[in-house]
Amino acid sequence: MAQDLQANKHNAIAFYRSAYLGDPVKAVEKYVGAEYIQHNPIVADGKQAFIDYFIEMAEYKGKTIEFVRAIAEDDLVALHTHQAWPGNDQYVTMDFFRFDDQGKIVEHWDSIQQIPAESKHSNTMY
């Protein structure tokens, strides 16, 4: 079955936004397939582990997320985001999601980097 790339991008963003802003149960129920394979070493495999991790993250009130880019190819979606956390900690993240044939997320990889106060050039991280 061919992937609907626009729907996958929309669903990856909606999934991430829902979980990040405090409703990981809804995110999993609506957007995750039969399995959820996790590659982030600080989060265990599976749907419940994902939910538990984001319930812990909900303690950080006032965090925001901006979706800078979403790129889809085949069964993958890549998201490039800017996150602001309490205390004005700023992060750039890159998340990759694999979708099954039903358009549900079944696998996740990510990378996160704190935005430094100083840079050796004038380019942004976006």
Secondary structure as UniProt FT lines:
FT   HELIX           5..20
FT   TURN            21..22
FT   HELIX           24..31
FT   STRAND          32..38
FT   TURN            41..42
FT   HELIX           47..57
FT   TURN            58..59
FT   TURN            61..62
FT   STRAND          64..73
FT   TURN            74..75
FT   STRAND          76..85
FT   HELIX           86..88
FT   STRAND          89..99
FT   TURN            101..102
FT   STRAND          105..114
//
